Structures are given as structure tokens and as C-alpha cells.
Amino acid sequence: MKSESLKSILFFLITISSLFVLCRTSETHSVIKNKPNVLIILVDDLGYGDISSFGQKKYKTPNIDKIGTNGVSSTSFYVPTPYCAPSRATLLTGRFPLRHRLTKNPTPDAGVEIDNEGLHPDEITIPEIFKKGGYISKAIGKWHLGHKPKFFPVAQGFDEYYGILYSNDMRPVQIIQNKDTIKKPVDQRFLTTDYTEKAIEFIKRQKENPFLLYLAHAMPHKPLAVSDKFYTPETPNDLYADVIRELDYNIGKVMATLEELKILDNTIVIFMSDNGPWYGGSSGGFKGMKATTWEGGIRVPFMIQYPKVFPKNKKIDIPLWSPDILPTLCTLTNIELDSNIILDGKDITSILQGKNSMHAPIFSMHNEEIMSVRKGKYKLFLNKPRYRKKVDLATWSDPRAPDGTTIIAQTEGQATPADYPGVSPEKPKNKIQLFDLEKDPTESKDLASLNAEIVKELMLEYKKFKATF
């Protein structure tokens, strides 16, 4: 009799325990399933003035503009470097290039192979952090954080990858899927469409689960390439506009997919560029271009849409920067950050909501040097930025231009140095320069000699920041 009673009690306890585990599992699944998706749309070399909501008048970008209309636009958003790889590494790690240590662009056809040329495998990336939160992740498009297998996206936290591992003007131009080369050469006229189709396929496949999609379009990085649907050869000097119109159309297709699947309102959408424009683009009236730390090289368009948290059609002019993206996304997705990771950004949710106006100083760099610091309306150059040198257009040629075999794109209408995208910078007279960007957005009037106290204050901010490395 006692034995039967003990069996009954044991059966009861096992049943209760199983139900508890089942409930906890169901609860955990529910929490994970209801987490917001994250879509980061990063375009390559898009200038501040290359979309209509940021001032472009020659053509319209209604689908990109809609992200800002349905969310928040940052009109003073910065990247740390005016070129690709360090900027992208900062976006994915939340760390300044001197901290994550990738300060130059890995280049497979430079004639020198360096085994450690890429984002260090010890760096913690957004997909690695999100994996712990139950997210499935995919990177599509340009990577440029190392083209050796140990630096591949699938070795740096992403579950899936499809794209070109570096810039689309670097040879060999080839599509990598996860770890394997599946296409070589690549007809870049179909690249924007190809990336869009892969993005839509991933979204549809993961619609029931929280996902992180990093959609890093190649365009409008040179060589400019566009499908026949958007190519207008009858309009001369219009290839750049064709490329942007196609980008806009395809971004609209991705957004429409989210809406059709009824997951748009539960998706955090970010749109931005990795740095300023190359020839043919528009800096929006700022000085300089890609490869310079004038405003035209480091100030980029930025929009974020997430109706559960952010208001619609709001503009924020407080200086922000790309290291803020990782901590902000962790807050929005309720993913805990390891306190041992040193980040250079902060959660800017309250700033984007218009509830806070406080942000730490923002810095730029080129190669190994910190070039400038911005705090409030003032920007102090610590070193002389690059200036525009004269180019003999009669003899100029681009060694990475389309050749029809290794680099396949339109041969007509490619941009040249004649198509300078911003206010032309002259050779600076002084190493230390101070500009009031509210009154002088083109950085034309050096105020350093008249504002010794402000220079001193910003120099102190620079020294404090540099001491952290």
C-alpha cells in the first residue's frame, strides 16, 4: 500500500515538474517570438544630399523618404571614418576604429596579402550579441571586414551570408554564399535586384521568428551599375540618378514585403550610408567628399523607423554617430550587453524620441590619427584634413573602371573627378581649425584664433578620449 502511495506521489511530482518546464518553455518561446525584428539597410558611398528628403532635387526617393516620414531622421549623424571598412566595423561593434583596430580597407588586389587584415575575431558583433537573444541573422551585400575565411560574416556571428566580400571595384568580383564562391565574374547590373531578392526570401523564411537582416547594398559605390529597367542612356550624365532610383525602388520592395507579412510595425528599420559620396554624388552642400573628414565625408543621412517606440516624421539635429546603433538596438530589443565590452556609443532612444538632448563629443579619424572632435555646434580639427588637388581630366583614368570581363557594369556615364560632390576644400593653412557648424556648415571661416577657450575645451575632450585607448 505504501509502495502504491509513493508511486502516486512520484507520478504527481513528475507531472507538475513537466508542466512547469512546458509552461516556462512556452513563455520563453512567446517572449522570443514577440521580439522586434531588425533591418539595417546600409548603402555604400551615398552622400548626405543623395536622397530627396535630405535635399536632392533632381530625382525622387519616395521609398527611402518614407522611412523618415514614418520615423525619425537624424540631420547631424556621423560615421567615424570617411571610408568603408572602419566605418562598417564600428557600426557592427559599437567601437571606435582605434578600439576595434581595423583602420584601413582590406583590399584583395592591392598586391600585398596580409593575414590579419580584417575585423579581429575577438571583436563582439551585433549578430553575436543577438544570437544569445534568439535571433537568426543574415548579412547580404558588401562585407569589407576581411576576405580571408576567418573574417567571413559566418565566422563573425552571422548565420548566413550572400554577397561580395569587399568593394565592387576590387578584383576578383565574386559572390560568396556563406563560405563558398558561387558566382564569378558578376554582372553588376543585376546586383541591386539580386540582393533585394535574397533579402525578401530571408524575410519570408524567418517571418515567424525574430531576425536580424544586415542589407549592405553595393550601390552607389563605383562602378555605377543599374538594370535595364532603370537605365536611361538617352539622358546623358544620369547614370548616378538611375542607380539611386533603382535602390529606392528595391528598398520599397523590401519594406512592402514586411508590410504584406504584417511584421513591419514589429521591425526596427535603419537606413544610412557608410560614408560620404565619391564623384557623382552629392554632399548636400557640405565641404569635401569620401576620404576627407570635412562634413561631406563623415556626415551621412540616417533614419530609423519603429512605431512602437519612435514618433513619426521627427527630425533630430543633435550630433549623433554610428557607435550609438549597437547599444540602442540592444535597448530596443531588450538584449543585455556584456558590461565588460567597452563601447564608444550610447543608447540614443530618448534623444530620438525628443526627450533628451545630451550626447558626448563625436570624433573622426583617418588611418591612425584622430582628425576632429565635434561637441554641440563646434567642430575642431586636430590635424589638417585632405584637400582637393588638381586633376588633369584629359589624362585621368580609373584603373578600376568597368572592363567588360573582370568588372562588368555600364561603361558610359561613370563619374569622374569633374563630378566633385561637394564644396571644394582648399589646402588648409593651419593644423588647428575651429568651425561653428550652425552658422558655417561649409566650414569656411576658421574661428580658432578668436576662441581660445573653446579650442582648449575641445582639446581637453580629445585628450580624455585618446587616453581611453
TORTORGU-547310 format. One line per field, with one value per residue (C-alpha): chain; residue in three letters; residue number from 1; x, y, z. Coordinates in steps of 0.05 Angstrom, whole numbers, padded with zeros to 5 digits, always signed. Each point is the difference from the previous one (the first is absolute). Layout:
// residues N
kette = [A/...]
rest = [ALA/...]
nr = [NUM/...]
x = [X/...]
y = [Y/...]
z = [Z/...]
END
This chain:
// residues 469
kette = [A/A/A/A/A/A/A/A/A/A/A/A/A/A/A/A/A/A/A/A/A/A/A/A/A/A/A/A/A/A/A/A/A/A/A/A/A/A/A/A/A/A/A/A/A/A/A/A/A/A/A/A/A/A/A/A/A/A/A/A/A/A/A/A/A/A/A/A/A/A/A/A/A/A/A/A/A/A/A/A/A/A/A/A/A/A/A/A/A/A/A/A/A/A/A/A/A/A/A/A/A/A/A/A/A/A/A/A/A/A/A/A/A/A/A/A/A/A/A/A/A/A/A/A/A/A/A/A/A/A/A/A/A/A/A/A/A/A/A/A/A/A/A/A/A/A/A/A/A/A/A/A/A/A/A/A/A/A/A/A/A/A/A/A/A/A/A/A/A/A/A/A/A/A/A/A/A/A/A/A/A/A/A/A/A/A/A/A/A/A/A/A/A/A/A/A/A/A/A/A/A/A/A/A/A/A/A/A/A/A/A/A/A/A/A/A/A/A/A/A/A/A/A/A/A/A/A/A/A/A/A/A/A/A/A/A/A/A/A/A/A/A/A/A/A/A/A/A/A/A/A/A/A/A/A/A/A/A/A/A/A/A/A/A/A/A/A/A/A/A/A/A/A/A/A/A/A/A/A/A/A/A/A/A/A/A/A/A/A/A/A/A/A/A/A/A/A/A/A/A/A/A/A/A/A/A/A/A/A/A/A/A/A/A/A/A/A/A/A/A/A/A/A/A/A/A/A/A/A/A/A/A/A/A/A/A/A/A/A/A/A/A/A/A/A/A/A/A/A/A/A/A/A/A/A/A/A/A/A/A/A/A/A/A/A/A/A/A/A/A/A/A/A/A/A/A/A/A/A/A/A/A/A/A/A/A/A/A/A/A/A/A/A/A/A/A/A/A/A/A/A/A/A/A/A/A/A/A/A/A/A/A/A/A/A/A/A/A/A/A/A/A/A/A/A/A/A/A/A/A/A/A/A/A/A/A/A/A/A/A/A/A/A/A/A/A/A/A/A/A/A/A/A/A/A/A/A/A/A/A/A/A/A/A/A/A/A/A/A]
rest = [MET/LYS/SER/GLU/SER/LEU/LYS/SER/ILE/LEU/PHE/PHE/LEU/ILE/THR/ILE/SER/SER/LEU/PHE/VAL/LEU/CYS/ARG/THR/SER/GLU/THR/HIS/SER/VAL/ILE/LYS/ASN/LYS/PRO/ASN/VAL/LEU/ILE/ILE/LEU/VAL/ASP/ASP/LEU/GLY/TYR/GLY/ASP/ILE/SER/SER/PHE/GLY/GLN/LYS/LYS/TYR/LYS/THR/PRO/ASN/ILE/ASP/LYS/ILE/GLY/THR/ASN/GLY/VAL/SER/SER/THR/SER/PHE/TYR/VAL/PRO/THR/PRO/TYR/CYS/ALA/PRO/SER/ARG/ALA/THR/LEU/LEU/THR/GLY/ARG/PHE/PRO/LEU/ARG/HIS/ARG/LEU/THR/LYS/ASN/PRO/THR/PRO/ASP/ALA/GLY/VAL/GLU/ILE/ASP/ASN/GLU/GLY/LEU/HIS/PRO/ASP/GLU/ILE/THR/ILE/PRO/GLU/ILE/PHE/LYS/LYS/GLY/GLY/TYR/ILE/SER/LYS/ALA/ILE/GLY/LYS/TRP/HIS/LEU/GLY/HIS/LYS/PRO/LYS/PHE/PHE/PRO/VAL/ALA/GLN/GLY/PHE/ASP/GLU/TYR/TYR/GLY/ILE/LEU/TYR/SER/ASN/ASP/MET/ARG/PRO/VAL/GLN/ILE/ILE/GLN/ASN/LYS/ASP/THR/ILE/LYS/LYS/PRO/VAL/ASP/GLN/ARG/PHE/LEU/THR/THR/ASP/TYR/THR/GLU/LYS/ALA/ILE/GLU/PHE/ILE/LYS/ARG/GLN/LYS/GLU/ASN/PRO/PHE/LEU/LEU/TYR/LEU/ALA/HIS/ALA/MET/PRO/HIS/LYS/PRO/LEU/ALA/VAL/SER/ASP/LYS/PHE/TYR/THR/PRO/GLU/THR/PRO/ASN/ASP/LEU/TYR/ALA/ASP/VAL/ILE/ARG/GLU/LEU/ASP/TYR/ASN/ILE/GLY/LYS/VAL/MET/ALA/THR/LEU/GLU/GLU/LEU/LYS/ILE/LEU/ASP/ASN/THR/ILE/VAL/ILE/PHE/MET/SER/ASP/ASN/GLY/PRO/TRP/TYR/GLY/GLY/SER/SER/GLY/GLY/PHE/LYS/GLY/MET/LYS/ALA/THR/THR/TRP/GLU/GLY/GLY/ILE/ARG/VAL/PRO/PHE/MET/ILE/GLN/TYR/PRO/LYS/VAL/PHE/PRO/LYS/ASN/LYS/LYS/ILE/ASP/ILE/PRO/LEU/TRP/SER/PRO/ASP/ILE/LEU/PRO/THR/LEU/CYS/THR/LEU/THR/ASN/ILE/GLU/LEU/ASP/SER/ASN/ILE/ILE/LEU/ASP/GLY/LYS/ASP/ILE/THR/SER/ILE/LEU/GLN/GLY/LYS/ASN/SER/MET/HIS/ALA/PRO/ILE/PHE/SER/MET/HIS/ASN/GLU/GLU/ILE/MET/SER/VAL/ARG/LYS/GLY/LYS/TYR/LYS/LEU/PHE/LEU/ASN/LYS/PRO/ARG/TYR/ARG/LYS/LYS/VAL/ASP/LEU/ALA/THR/TRP/SER/ASP/PRO/ARG/ALA/PRO/ASP/GLY/THR/THR/ILE/ILE/ALA/GLN/THR/GLU/GLY/GLN/ALA/THR/PRO/ALA/ASP/TYR/PRO/GLY/VAL/SER/PRO/GLU/LYS/PRO/LYS/ASN/LYS/ILE/GLN/LEU/PHE/ASP/LEU/GLU/LYS/ASP/PRO/THR/GLU/SER/LYS/ASP/LEU/ALA/SER/LEU/ASN/ALA/GLU/ILE/VAL/LYS/GLU/LEU/MET/LEU/GLU/TYR/LYS/LYS/PHE/LYS/ALA/THR/PHE]
nr = [1/2/3/4/5/6/7/8/9/10/11/12/13/14/15/16/17/18/19/20/21/22/23/24/25/26/27/28/29/30/31/32/33/34/35/36/37/38/39/40/41/42/43/44/45/46/47/48/49/50/51/52/53/54/55/56/57/58/59/60/61/62/63/64/65/66/67/68/69/70/71/72/73/74/75/76/77/78/79/80/81/82/83/84/85/86/87/88/89/90/91/92/93/94/95/96/97/98/99/100/101/102/103/104/105/106/107/108/109/110/111/112/113/114/115/116/117/118/119/120/121/122/123/124/125/126/127/128/129/130/131/132/133/134/135/136/137/138/139/140/141/142/143/144/145/146/147/148/149/150/151/152/153/154/155/156/157/158/159/160/161/162/163/164/165/166/167/168/169/170/171/172/173/174/175/176/177/178/179/180/181/182/183/184/185/186/187/188/189/190/191/192/193/194/195/196/197/198/199/200/201/202/203/204/205/206/207/208/209/210/211/212/213/214/215/216/217/218/219/220/221/222/223/224/225/226/227/228/229/230/231/232/233/234/235/236/237/238/239/240/241/242/243/244/245/246/247/248/249/250/251/252/253/254/255/256/257/258/259/260/261/262/263/264/265/266/267/268/269/270/271/272/273/274/275/276/277/278/279/280/281/282/283/284/285/286/287/288/289/290/291/292/293/294/295/296/297/298/299/300/301/302/303/304/305/306/307/308/309/310/311/312/313/314/315/316/317/318/319/320/321/322/323/324/325/326/327/328/329/330/331/332/333/334/335/336/337/338/339/340/341/342/343/344/345/346/347/348/349/350/351/352/353/354/355/356/357/358/359/360/361/362/363/364/365/366/367/368/369/370/371/372/373/374/375/376/377/378/379/380/381/382/383/384/385/386/387/388/389/390/391/392/393/394/395/396/397/398/399/400/401/402/403/404/405/406/407/408/409/410/411/412/413/414/415/416/417/418/419/420/421/422/423/424/425/426/427/428/429/430/431/432/433/434/435/436/437/438/439/440/441/442/443/444/445/446/447/448/449/450/451/452/453/454/455/456/457/458/459/460/461/462/463/464/465/466/467/468/469]
x = [+00000/+00056/+00034/-00062/-00005/+00073/-00010/-00061/+00038/+00060/-00045/-00033/+00066/+00027/-00064/+00003/+00074/-00014/-00057/+00045/+00055/-00051/-00029/+00069/+00019/-00064/+00010/+00071/-00021/-00055/+00049/+00051/-00054/-00026/+00068/+00006/+00036/+00059/+00014/+00063/+00003/+00071/+00015/+00070/+00029/-00069/+00007/-00039/-00036/-00014/-00071/-00057/-00019/+00071/-00001/+00007/-00040/+00018/-00037/-00046/+00012/-00070/+00011/+00063/-00033/-00059/+00045/+00013/-00073/-00021/+00057/+00057/+00053/+00067/+00026/+00068/+00019/+00073/+00044/+00071/+00038/-00014/+00013/-00030/+00030/+00013/-00069/-00034/+00039/-00022/-00073/+00003/+00041/-00019/+00074/+00045/+00051/+00059/-00035/-00022/+00067/-00025/+00023/+00011/-00037/+00018/+00015/+00007/+00033/+00049/+00059/+00012/-00036/-00003/-00028/-00025/-00034/-00071/-00044/+00034/-00038/+00000/-00044/-00073/-00049/-00075/-00018/+00041/-00036/-00068/+00011/-00004/-00067/-00028/+00010/+00016/+00045/+00021/+00048/-00012/+00045/+00066/+00040/+00069/+00022/+00050/-00001/+00037/-00044/+00013/-00031/-00061/-00068/-00018/+00063/-00020/-00069/-00046/-00037/-00002/+00036/-00009/+00040/+00068/+00050/+00029/-00012/-00031/+00059/+00051/+00020/-00020/-00073/-00035/-00062/+00012/-00056/+00018/+00070/-00002/+00011/-00063/+00006/+00060/+00002/-00061/-00042/-00012/-00059/-00041/+00032/-00052/-00056/+00038/+00012/-00073/-00026/+00046/-00025/-00073/+00012/+00033/-00056/-00054/+00037/+00010/-00066/-00021/+00066/+00039/+00053/+00058/+00010/+00061/-00013/+00064/-00013/+00060/-00029/+00015/+00073/+00037/-00006/-00071/-00045/-00074/-00050/-00033/-00065/+00032/+00055/-00013/+00056/-00040/+00012/+00075/+00037/-00059/+00029/+00008/-00074/-00020/+00038/-00033/-00069/+00011/+00024/-00061/-00047/+00031/+00002/-00075/-00008/+00032/-00043/-00062/+00017/+00003/-00067/-00033/+00024/-00028/+00067/+00020/-00024/+00040/+00064/+00053/+00022/+00064/+00024/+00068/+00064/+00070/+00033/-00006/-00005/+00052/-00001/-00070/-00037/-00022/+00025/-00062/+00040/+00053/+00075/+00040/-00017/+00018/+00071/-00002/-00022/-00035/-00075/-00011/+00041/-00027/-00070/-00051/-00075/-00030/-00072/-00032/-00071/-00033/-00071/-00004/+00054/+00014/-00045/-00015/+00032/+00048/+00067/+00056/+00060/+00040/+00067/-00004/+00045/+00002/+00030/-00068/-00036/+00021/-00019/-00065/-00020/+00015/-00046/-00056/+00004/+00012/+00065/+00050/+00069/+00063/+00025/+00071/-00006/+00026/-00047/+00010/-00074/-00061/-00073/-00032/-00073/-00020/+00037/-00036/-00066/+00015/+00004/+00075/+00052/+00063/+00053/+00075/+00049/+00009/+00066/+00026/+00064/+00041/+00049/+00028/-00012/-00060/-00017/-00057/-00046/-00071/-00036/-00064/+00004/+00076/+00048/+00075/+00050/+00060/+00038/-00003/-00055/+00009/-00012/-00018/+00060/-00002/-00013/+00016/-00065/+00032/+00047/-00040/-00023/-00030/+00040/-00063/-00047/-00046/+00039/-00056/+00036/+00024/-00044/-00066/-00044/-00021/+00060/-00035/-00017/+00049/+00018/+00067/+00038/-00039/-00061/+00025/-00057/+00009/+00030/+00072/+00050/+00063/+00066/-00008/+00047/-00003/+00002/-00050/-00065/-00066/-00067/-00070/-00041/-00066/+00022/+00052/-00020/+00050/+00059/+00024/+00017/+00053/-00016/+00058/+00040/-00061/-00024/+00058/-00045/-00043/+00063/+00027/-00065/-00003/+00074/-00014/-00057/+00047/+00054/-00050/-00026/+00069/+00022/-00052/+00037]
y = [+00000/+00047/-00017/+00019/+00066/+00016/-00015/+00046/+00056/-00009/+00001/+00063/+00036/-00021/+00025/+00067/+00007/-00015/+00050/+00053/-00012/+00001/+00066/+00031/-00024/+00027/+00066/+00006/-00016/+00052/+00053/-00016/-00002/+00069/+00033/+00053/-00018/+00044/+00022/+00042/+00028/+00025/+00031/+00012/+00070/+00034/+00074/+00042/+00034/-00063/-00012/+00049/+00007/+00024/+00051/-00036/+00037/-00036/-00064/-00029/-00055/-00011/-00068/+00020/+00065/-00039/-00032/+00070/+00021/-00061/+00010/+00046/+00032/+00022/+00060/+00001/-00073/-00020/-00059/-00003/-00007/+00026/-00068/-00070/-00053/+00036/+00033/-00067/-00032/+00056/-00010/-00074/+00006/+00068/+00015/+00055/-00026/+00011/-00048/-00054/+00009/-00003/+00067/-00012/-00034/-00073/-00004/-00068/+00027/+00049/-00047/-00012/-00055/+00012/-00057/+00045/+00051/-00002/+00009/-00039/-00064/+00019/+00061/-00010/+00018/+00015/-00069/-00035/+00040/-00012/-00075/-00004/+00034/-00053/+00037/-00031/+00046/+00010/+00049/+00016/+00042/+00034/-00024/+00031/-00023/-00050/-00049/-00058/-00057/+00019/+00069/-00024/+00023/-00071/+00000/+00067/-00018/-00001/-00065/+00012/+00043/+00017/+00053/+00029/+00000/+00069/+00059/-00014/+00030/-00047/-00063/-00056/+00022/-00062/-00020/-00039/-00040/-00016/-00027/-00019/+00038/-00010/+00053/+00029/+00049/+00040/+00042/+00059/+00025/-00052/+00009/+00045/-00045/-00063/+00026/+00021/-00068/-00034/+00048/-00013/-00075/+00003/+00043/-00047/-00060/+00030/+00038/-00042/+00012/+00062/+00015/+00047/+00018/+00041/+00023/+00034/+00022/+00010/+00062/+00056/-00020/+00000/-00030/+00025/-00055/-00004/-00048/+00014/+00017/+00063/+00015/+00063/+00006/+00052/+00047/+00016/+00007/-00033/-00068/+00019/+00021/-00066/-00038/+00038/-00009/-00075/-00002/+00037/-00046/-00062/+00026/+00013/-00073/-00024/+00047/-00023/-00072/+00017/+00034/-00058/-00049/+00046/+00006/+00071/+00031/-00051/+00014/+00051/+00028/+00041/+00034/+00032/+00007/-00024/+00067/+00059/-00001/-00014/+00037/+00008/+00002/+00059/+00021/+00042/+00065/-00020/+00005/-00060/-00071/-00072/-00008/+00069/+00017/+00063/-00005/-00027/-00061/-00020/+00029/-00049/-00008/-00042/-00022/-00048/-00026/-00039/+00026/-00035/+00046/+00058/+00057/+00011/+00052/+00028/+00033/+00001/+00047/-00021/-00030/-00076/-00054/-00073/-00028/+00016/-00051/-00064/+00023/+00030/-00064/-00040/+00046/-00005/-00076/-00008/-00037/+00006/+00025/-00028/+00054/-00020/+00024/+00072/+00038/+00069/+00013/+00006/-00017/+00058/-00022/+00059/+00049/-00029/+00007/+00074/-00010/+00012/+00045/-00024/-00037/-00008/+00030/-00033/-00015/-00016/-00032/-00017/-00058/+00001/+00073/+00031/+00058/+00039/+00007/+00028/+00023/+00038/+00048/+00003/-00045/+00003/-00028/-00030/-00016/+00028/-00034/-00020/+00053/-00003/-00007/+00019/-00057/+00001/-00028/-00010/-00053/-00026/-00072/-00047/-00065/-00032/+00022/-00052/-00042/-00048/-00062/+00008/+00060/-00001/+00062/+00057/+00032/+00065/+00052/-00021/+00058/+00036/+00053/+00051/-00021/+00025/-00013/+00056/+00069/-00005/+00003/+00040/-00018/+00020/+00053/-00022/-00068/+00021/+00027/+00016/+00006/+00019/-00050/+00034/+00066/-00029/-00070/+00004/+00008/+00063/+00046/-00023/+00027/-00032/+00064/+00037/-00055/-00025/-00026/-00042/-00028/-00017/-00034/-00043/-00017/-00025/-00044/-00028/-00016/-00034/-00042/-00018/-00022/-00056/-00039]
z = [+00000/+00019/-00066/-00040/+00038/-00014/-00074/-00002/+00034/-00046/-00062/+00025/+00011/-00068/-00033/+00036/-00017/-00074/-00002/+00031/-00051/-00056/+00024/+00007/-00069/-00030/+00036/-00025/-00071/+00004/+00025/-00055/-00054/+00020/-00002/-00055/-00064/-00021/-00071/-00012/-00071/-00011/-00068/-00026/-00012/+00000/+00012/+00050/-00058/-00042/+00025/-00009/+00073/+00013/-00056/-00067/-00054/-00065/+00016/+00053/+00051/+00028/+00031/+00038/+00021/+00028/+00052/+00027/-00007/+00041/+00050/+00019/-00044/+00030/-00037/+00036/-00002/-00007/-00016/+00029/-00065/-00071/-00031/+00003/+00044/+00066/-00005/-00010/+00057/+00046/-00019/+00017/+00064/+00030/+00006/-00029/-00052/+00047/+00048/-00049/-00037/-00072/-00025/-00074/-00057/-00014/-00075/-00033/-00064/+00032/-00013/+00074/+00039/+00075/+00042/+00055/-00046/+00026/+00061/+00056/+00016/+00074/-00014/+00021/-00055/-00001/-00028/+00054/+00054/-00033/-00007/+00076/-00005/-00046/-00066/-00068/-00040/-00072/-00034/-00073/-00044/+00015/+00060/-00005/+00069/-00026/-00059/+00032/+00028/+00073/-00013/-00040/+00025/+00021/+00043/+00031/+00026/-00061/-00013/-00075/-00051/-00074/-00036/-00020/+00057/-00018/-00045/-00068/-00037/+00032/-00037/-00001/+00000/+00025/+00039/+00064/+00032/+00072/-00014/-00073/-00065/-00042/-00054/-00036/-00035/+00021/-00047/+00047/-00040/+00037/+00068/+00034/-00024/+00022/+00070/+00006/-00020/+00051/+00054/-00016/+00000/+00069/+00029/-00025/+00026/+00069/+00007/+00061/+00037/+00021/-00052/-00012/-00073/-00018/-00072/-00025/-00071/-00046/-00034/-00011/+00010/-00066/-00051/-00006/-00026/-00012/-00032/-00067/+00036/+00029/-00050/-00041/-00051/-00038/+00059/+00002/+00066/+00036/+00020/+00073/+00003/-00033/+00053/+00057/-00030/-00005/+00072/+00023/-00039/+00029/+00071/-00010/-00019/+00064/+00042/-00038/+00017/+00074/-00006/-00039/+00053/+00055/+00035/-00021/+00065/+00039/-00040/+00018/-00067/-00006/-00064/-00007/-00040/+00019/-00018/-00046/-00076/-00053/-00066/-00029/+00066/+00042/+00069/+00009/-00004/+00051/-00013/-00022/-00020/+00015/+00028/+00033/+00071/-00021/+00012/-00071/+00017/+00068/+00007/-00029/-00005/+00056/+00012/+00049/+00000/+00057/+00015/+00067/+00027/-00047/-00024/-00073/-00045/+00053/-00014/+00051/-00010/+00061/-00023/+00003/-00029/-00022/+00065/+00030/-00043/+00037/+00071/-00026/-00034/+00063/+00039/-00052/-00002/+00075/-00011/+00056/-00017/+00032/+00047/-00016/-00072/-00007/-00046/-00029/-00013/+00045/-00002/-00037/+00005/+00043/-00047/-00060/+00037/+00013/+00075/+00010/-00033/+00034/-00040/+00010/-00050/-00068/-00033/-00070/-00022/-00062/+00000/+00071/+00017/+00035/-00046/+00032/+00059/-00002/+00063/-00007/-00057/-00002/-00039/+00014/-00050/+00036/-00064/-00070/-00040/-00073/-00053/-00074/-00045/-00073/-00048/-00074/-00027/-00068/+00027/+00060/-00003/+00051/+00006/+00031/-00055/-00034/-00049/-00022/+00027/+00072/+00017/-00036/+00002/-00046/-00034/-00017/+00052/+00055/+00045/-00004/+00041/-00041/+00041/+00068/+00049/+00050/+00014/-00022/+00058/-00008/+00034/+00073/+00027/+00072/+00035/+00053/-00028/+00034/-00034/+00024/-00040/+00016/-00032/-00048/-00024/-00058/+00049/-00034/+00059/+00048/+00069/+00038/+00011/+00027/+00048/+00041/+00056/-00046/-00033/+00069/+00020/-00062/+00004/+00071/-00026/-00052/+00051/+00046/-00057/-00027/+00070/-00001/-00054]
END
